[in-house]
Amino acid sequence: MRRSAFLLALGLALTAPAAFAATEGGGSNLEIWRWANFLLLAGGLGYLIRKNAGPYFAERKKQIRADLAQAEEMRKEAEGRIQEVERRLGHLETDMAALREESAREARSETERMKQQTVDEMAKIRVHAEQEIASAGKAARLELKRYSARLAIHQAEQRVRGRITADTQDDLVRGFVRDLDRPAAK
């Protein structure tokens, strides 16, 4: 409400000199009204500036201080990060040397493990091959014995057939029948 009244009074004060100057027609009177108009305008602007500028600048001052405090905090945090990075960079060479040593140790260990695994696999293969060879030799010997037996039987059969005549065959059958007729002796 006060603001509306102030703006109305300011508006009247600004338009009144022009209205009085038009009705009177005097030049010096106009100059007084111009000065009065200027003083009213300057006073109104001064009042508005004083009323609004003080809180604005106070709030702006608070905001700037808060921003400065935040910037200082961020600067300290950044310095902490920089120190951490520099510390890590200082240890980087020793860390890299340790990593190289560890990878070399792991490589040697892996090589040794693979060699041992290869030796173990070769031993298993050798044992398996020896078993296969022994099994194949045994099967071959068994097959050879069977073949030899069949061959011996075939040759014996050929000899027997060559020697047996019809009279020999009859004698054999009669001997067999006689053996069947006799009671078995206990």
Secondary structure as UniProt FT lines:
FT   HELIX           2..24
FT   HELIX           27..163
FT   HELIX           166..181
//
